[in-house]
């Protein structure tokens, strides 16, 4: 069974809280790799991490859930997501901004 490219998109994820980026960034990379998501980190600091991920929507949702629980040495207050590349996203899945 092949997945449709239409169910894939690119999103910017901003993670806010006490995120201890020194340990959390490698953790996110490892989990995104396990899910088969491509990722590009744009910013990593003590209180915020920004990255773009690309892949199937359901797998991006799984990464978000994992990040919200995170490793023991981080505290995630909020995760913000925004679609970066809506071209490959079906209109019914687009988030209104």
Rosetta constraint file for C-alpha pairs under 8 A:
AtomPair CA 3 CA 7 HARMONIC 7.49 0.50
AtomPair CA 4 CA 8 HARMONIC 7.54 0.50
AtomPair CA 5 CA 88 HARMONIC 6.97 0.50
AtomPair CA 6 CA 88 HARMONIC 5.33 0.50
AtomPair CA 6 CA 89 HARMONIC 5.59 0.50
AtomPair CA 6 CA 90 HARMONIC 6.23 0.50
AtomPair CA 7 CA 56 HARMONIC 5.49 0.50
AtomPair CA 7 CA 57 HARMONIC 6.13 0.50
AtomPair CA 7 CA 88 HARMONIC 7.61 0.50
AtomPair CA 7 CA 89 HARMONIC 6.47 0.50
AtomPair CA 7 CA 90 HARMONIC 7.44 0.50
AtomPair CA 8 CA 54 HARMONIC 7.02 0.50
AtomPair CA 8 CA 55 HARMONIC 4.87 0.50
AtomPair CA 8 CA 56 HARMONIC 4.07 0.50
AtomPair CA 8 CA 57 HARMONIC 5.75 0.50
AtomPair CA 8 CA 88 HARMONIC 6.71 0.50
AtomPair CA 8 CA 89 HARMONIC 6.70 0.50
AtomPair CA 9 CA 54 HARMONIC 5.55 0.50
AtomPair CA 9 CA 55 HARMONIC 5.68 0.50
AtomPair CA 9 CA 56 HARMONIC 6.47 0.50
AtomPair CA 9 CA 57 HARMONIC 6.69 0.50
AtomPair CA 9 CA 83 HARMONIC 7.33 0.50
AtomPair CA 9 CA 84 HARMONIC 7.88 0.50
AtomPair CA 9 CA 85 HARMONIC 6.23 0.50
AtomPair CA 9 CA 86 HARMONIC 6.84 0.50
AtomPair CA 9 CA 88 HARMONIC 6.12 0.50
AtomPair CA 9 CA 89 HARMONIC 6.00 0.50
AtomPair CA 10 CA 52 HARMONIC 6.72 0.50
AtomPair CA 10 CA 53 HARMONIC 5.60 0.50
AtomPair CA 10 CA 54 HARMONIC 4.19 0.50
AtomPair CA 10 CA 55 HARMONIC 6.67 0.50
AtomPair CA 10 CA 83 HARMONIC 6.06 0.50
AtomPair CA 10 CA 84 HARMONIC 5.46 0.50
AtomPair CA 10 CA 85 HARMONIC 5.30 0.50
AtomPair CA 10 CA 86 HARMONIC 7.67 0.50
AtomPair CA 11 CA 52 HARMONIC 5.45 0.50
AtomPair CA 11 CA 53 HARMONIC 5.49 0.50
AtomPair CA 11 CA 54 HARMONIC 6.41 0.50
AtomPair CA 11 CA 81 HARMONIC 6.49 0.50
AtomPair CA 11 CA 82 HARMONIC 5.43 0.50
AtomPair CA 11 CA 83 HARMONIC 4.34 0.50
AtomPair CA 11 CA 84 HARMONIC 5.05 0.50
AtomPair CA 11 CA 85 HARMONIC 7.10 0.50
AtomPair CA 12 CA 50 HARMONIC 7.05 0.50
AtomPair CA 12 CA 51 HARMONIC 5.69 0.50
AtomPair CA 12 CA 52 HARMONIC 4.29 0.50
AtomPair CA 12 CA 53 HARMONIC 6.52 0.50
AtomPair CA 12 CA 81 HARMONIC 5.69 0.50
AtomPair CA 12 CA 82 HARMONIC 5.29 0.50
AtomPair CA 12 CA 83 HARMONIC 6.32 0.50
AtomPair CA 12 CA 84 HARMONIC 6.24 0.50
AtomPair CA 13 CA 50 HARMONIC 5.72 0.50
AtomPair CA 13 CA 51 HARMONIC 5.40 0.50
AtomPair CA 13 CA 52 HARMONIC 6.03 0.50
AtomPair CA 13 CA 53 HARMONIC 7.49 0.50
AtomPair CA 13 CA 79 HARMONIC 6.85 0.50
AtomPair CA 13 CA 80 HARMONIC 5.66 0.50
AtomPair CA 13 CA 81 HARMONIC 4.64 0.50
AtomPair CA 13 CA 82 HARMONIC 6.71 0.50
AtomPair CA 14 CA 48 HARMONIC 6.88 0.50
AtomPair CA 14 CA 49 HARMONIC 5.73 0.50
AtomPair CA 14 CA 50 HARMONIC 4.49 0.50
AtomPair CA 14 CA 51 HARMONIC 6.64 0.50
AtomPair CA 14 CA 79 HARMONIC 5.66 0.50
AtomPair CA 14 CA 80 HARMONIC 5.04 0.50
AtomPair CA 14 CA 81 HARMONIC 6.49 0.50
AtomPair CA 15 CA 19 HARMONIC 7.71 0.50
AtomPair CA 15 CA 48 HARMONIC 5.56 0.50
AtomPair CA 15 CA 49 HARMONIC 5.16 0.50
AtomPair CA 15 CA 50 HARMONIC 6.43 0.50
AtomPair CA 15 CA 76 HARMONIC 6.83 0.50
AtomPair CA 15 CA 77 HARMONIC 7.79 0.50
AtomPair CA 15 CA 78 HARMONIC 6.03 0.50
AtomPair CA 15 CA 79 HARMONIC 4.60 0.50
AtomPair CA 15 CA 80 HARMONIC 6.53 0.50
AtomPair CA 16 CA 47 HARMONIC 5.77 0.50
AtomPair CA 16 CA 48 HARMONIC 4.70 0.50
AtomPair CA 16 CA 49 HARMONIC 6.80 0.50
AtomPair CA 16 CA 76 HARMONIC 5.93 0.50
AtomPair CA 16 CA 77 HARMONIC 5.65 0.50
AtomPair CA 16 CA 78 HARMONIC 5.17 0.50
AtomPair CA 16 CA 79 HARMONIC 6.24 0.50
AtomPair CA 17 CA 47 HARMONIC 5.08 0.50
AtomPair CA 17 CA 48 HARMONIC 6.47 0.50
AtomPair CA 17 CA 74 HARMONIC 7.84 0.50
AtomPair CA 17 CA 75 HARMONIC 5.72 0.50
AtomPair CA 17 CA 76 HARMONIC 4.64 0.50
AtomPair CA 17 CA 77 HARMONIC 4.72 0.50
AtomPair CA 17 CA 78 HARMONIC 6.76 0.50
AtomPair CA 18 CA 46 HARMONIC 6.17 0.50
AtomPair CA 18 CA 47 HARMONIC 5.09 0.50
AtomPair CA 18 CA 48 HARMONIC 7.74 0.50
AtomPair CA 18 CA 74 HARMONIC 5.70 0.50
AtomPair CA 18 CA 75 HARMONIC 4.98 0.50
AtomPair CA 18 CA 76 HARMONIC 6.36 0.50
AtomPair CA 18 CA 77 HARMONIC 7.77 0.50
AtomPair CA 19 CA 24 HARMONIC 6.56 0.50
AtomPair CA 19 CA 45 HARMONIC 7.65 0.50
AtomPair CA 19 CA 46 HARMONIC 5.64 0.50
AtomPair CA 19 CA 47 HARMONIC 5.59 0.50
AtomPair CA 19 CA 48 HARMONIC 6.58 0.50
AtomPair CA 19 CA 49 HARMONIC 7.45 0.50
AtomPair CA 19 CA 73 HARMONIC 7.88 0.50
AtomPair CA 19 CA 74 HARMONIC 4.76 0.50
AtomPair CA 19 CA 75 HARMONIC 5.86 0.50
AtomPair CA 19 CA 76 HARMONIC 6.38 0.50
AtomPair CA 20 CA 24 HARMONIC 6.08 0.50
AtomPair CA 20 CA 45 HARMONIC 7.25 0.50
AtomPair CA 20 CA 46 HARMONIC 5.08 0.50
AtomPair CA 20 CA 47 HARMONIC 7.34 0.50
AtomPair CA 20 CA 73 HARMONIC 7.19 0.50
AtomPair CA 20 CA 74 HARMONIC 5.92 0.50
AtomPair CA 21 CA 25 HARMONIC 5.34 0.50
AtomPair CA 21 CA 44 HARMONIC 5.77 0.50
AtomPair CA 21 CA 45 HARMONIC 5.72 0.50
AtomPair CA 21 CA 46 HARMONIC 5.84 0.50
AtomPair CA 21 CA 48 HARMONIC 7.98 0.50
AtomPair CA 21 CA 49 HARMONIC 7.05 0.50
AtomPair CA 22 CA 26 HARMONIC 7.46 0.50
AtomPair CA 23 CA 27 HARMONIC 6.46 0.50
AtomPair CA 24 CA 28 HARMONIC 6.08 0.50
AtomPair CA 24 CA 70 HARMONIC 7.61 0.50
AtomPair CA 24 CA 71 HARMONIC 7.10 0.50
AtomPair CA 24 CA 74 HARMONIC 7.26 0.50
AtomPair CA 25 CA 29 HARMONIC 6.17 0.50
AtomPair CA 25 CA 44 HARMONIC 7.49 0.50
AtomPair CA 25 CA 49 HARMONIC 7.97 0.50
AtomPair CA 26 CA 30 HARMONIC 6.11 0.50
AtomPair CA 27 CA 31 HARMONIC 6.31 0.50
AtomPair CA 27 CA 71 HARMONIC 7.58 0.50
AtomPair CA 28 CA 32 HARMONIC 5.95 0.50
AtomPair CA 28 CA 63 HARMONIC 8.00 0.50
AtomPair CA 28 CA 67 HARMONIC 7.12 0.50
AtomPair CA 29 CA 33 HARMONIC 6.03 0.50
AtomPair CA 29 CA 39 HARMONIC 7.39 0.50
AtomPair CA 30 CA 34 HARMONIC 6.28 0.50
AtomPair CA 31 CA 35 HARMONIC 6.31 0.50
AtomPair CA 31 CA 63 HARMONIC 7.08 0.50
AtomPair CA 32 CA 36 HARMONIC 6.17 0.50
AtomPair CA 32 CA 37 HARMONIC 5.12 0.50
AtomPair CA 32 CA 38 HARMONIC 7.01 0.50
AtomPair CA 32 CA 39 HARMONIC 7.20 0.50
AtomPair CA 32 CA 63 HARMONIC 6.52 0.50
AtomPair CA 33 CA 37 HARMONIC 5.80 0.50
AtomPair CA 33 CA 38 HARMONIC 7.12 0.50
AtomPair CA 35 CA 59 HARMONIC 6.33 0.50
AtomPair CA 35 CA 63 HARMONIC 7.71 0.50
AtomPair CA 36 CA 55 HARMONIC 7.39 0.50
AtomPair CA 37 CA 53 HARMONIC 6.29 0.50
AtomPair CA 37 CA 54 HARMONIC 5.64 0.50
AtomPair CA 37 CA 55 HARMONIC 5.21 0.50
AtomPair CA 37 CA 56 HARMONIC 7.91 0.50
AtomPair CA 37 CA 59 HARMONIC 7.49 0.50
AtomPair CA 37 CA 60 HARMONIC 7.50 0.50
AtomPair CA 38 CA 53 HARMONIC 5.48 0.50
AtomPair CA 38 CA 54 HARMONIC 5.27 0.50
AtomPair CA 38 CA 55 HARMONIC 6.85 0.50
AtomPair CA 39 CA 51 HARMONIC 6.70 0.50
AtomPair CA 39 CA 52 HARMONIC 5.54 0.50
AtomPair CA 39 CA 53 HARMONIC 4.38 0.50
AtomPair CA 39 CA 54 HARMONIC 6.58 0.50
AtomPair CA 40 CA 51 HARMONIC 5.49 0.50
AtomPair CA 40 CA 52 HARMONIC 5.22 0.50
AtomPair CA 40 CA 53 HARMONIC 6.57 0.50
AtomPair CA 41 CA 49 HARMONIC 7.78 0.50
AtomPair CA 41 CA 50 HARMONIC 6.09 0.50
AtomPair CA 41 CA 51 HARMONIC 4.18 0.50
AtomPair CA 41 CA 52 HARMONIC 6.46 0.50
AtomPair CA 42 CA 49 HARMONIC 7.75 0.50
AtomPair CA 42 CA 50 HARMONIC 5.37 0.50
AtomPair CA 42 CA 51 HARMONIC 5.20 0.50
AtomPair CA 42 CA 52 HARMONIC 7.41 0.50
AtomPair CA 43 CA 48 HARMONIC 7.51 0.50
AtomPair CA 43 CA 49 HARMONIC 5.49 0.50
AtomPair CA 43 CA 50 HARMONIC 4.99 0.50
AtomPair CA 43 CA 51 HARMONIC 6.93 0.50
AtomPair CA 44 CA 48 HARMONIC 6.13 0.50
AtomPair CA 44 CA 49 HARMONIC 4.38 0.50
AtomPair CA 44 CA 50 HARMONIC 6.42 0.50
AtomPair CA 45 CA 49 HARMONIC 6.05 0.50
AtomPair CA 53 CA 60 HARMONIC 7.38 0.50
AtomPair CA 54 CA 60 HARMONIC 7.66 0.50
AtomPair CA 55 CA 59 HARMONIC 6.93 0.50
AtomPair CA 55 CA 60 HARMONIC 6.78 0.50
AtomPair CA 56 CA 60 HARMONIC 6.46 0.50
AtomPair CA 57 CA 61 HARMONIC 6.22 0.50
AtomPair CA 58 CA 62 HARMONIC 6.33 0.50
AtomPair CA 59 CA 63 HARMONIC 6.27 0.50
AtomPair CA 60 CA 64 HARMONIC 6.25 0.50
AtomPair CA 61 CA 65 HARMONIC 6.31 0.50
AtomPair CA 62 CA 66 HARMONIC 6.23 0.50
AtomPair CA 63 CA 67 HARMONIC 6.08 0.50
AtomPair CA 64 CA 68 HARMONIC 6.13 0.50
AtomPair CA 64 CA 79 HARMONIC 7.47 0.50
AtomPair CA 65 CA 69 HARMONIC 6.60 0.50
AtomPair CA 66 CA 70 HARMONIC 5.87 0.50
AtomPair CA 67 CA 76 HARMONIC 7.69 0.50
AtomPair CA 68 CA 76 HARMONIC 5.83 0.50
AtomPair CA 68 CA 78 HARMONIC 7.74 0.50
AtomPair CA 68 CA 79 HARMONIC 7.25 0.50
AtomPair CA 69 CA 76 HARMONIC 7.46 0.50
AtomPair CA 70 CA 74 HARMONIC 6.45 0.50
AtomPair CA 70 CA 75 HARMONIC 7.50 0.50
AtomPair CA 70 CA 76 HARMONIC 7.44 0.50
AtomPair CA 82 CA 95 HARMONIC 7.79 0.50
AtomPair CA 83 CA 94 HARMONIC 7.79 0.50
AtomPair CA 83 CA 95 HARMONIC 7.43 0.50
AtomPair CA 85 CA 89 HARMONIC 7.63 0.50
AtomPair CA 86 CA 90 HARMONIC 7.89 0.50
AtomPair CA 86 CA 94 HARMONIC 7.00 0.50
AtomPair CA 89 CA 93 HARMONIC 6.47 0.50
AtomPair CA 89 CA 94 HARMONIC 6.47 0.50
AtomPair CA 90 CA 94 HARMONIC 6.64 0.50
